[in-house]
Every structure is written in structure tokens, then in C-alpha cells.
Amino acid sequence: MTKPATTVIDGAAKAIDAILDSLERDPTDPAAAAFRAALRRKGSEIAEAGDGITLQNVHELVCGIGEDRNERRAAHLDAAWADLPGWRL
């Protein structure tokens, strides 16, 4: 049985938030490459569960929008998701 898209998206958003927290603590940590790969996997899960709009919504959820946007978080996600179907830079 396939999980509902909202379940996958909610879980992925929480995981992405935790991964970004880890990257922000120390982007030079040897585990940083694994964190970036995990961001990519979560983005792929979201893309499979939804579409480009869903990726954008999750991006805004974990990075903020407008004046509340966290540019470092956005840059990490943009790099990880650069060539995912439905993602835009």
C-alpha cells in the first residue's frame, strides 16, 4: 500500500528540518556529505509523492518565505535538489 502524499511530505519536511539543523551547526563536519545526500533523497521522495509545487511548498516550509526566508537553508536545498524533476532554481 502506498503512503498518502501528505504523510510522505510531512515526514520529509521534518527530516529535512533536522538535516538542515545539523548542516547549520557545522557545514565542515565530515558527515556533511551524508547530510547533503539525505537532503537529496528526501527531495526525491517528495517529488515522487507530489509534483514541483509540492517541492516548492516544502522548501518554503523549511526555509521560510519573504523576510523570514533563511538563505543558508535555501542554498543547501537548492544545491541538493538542483536536477530533481519538477524543481526550479
Helices and strands as residue ranges (DSSP letters): H 5-25, H 32-49, H 52-63, G 66-68, H 71-81
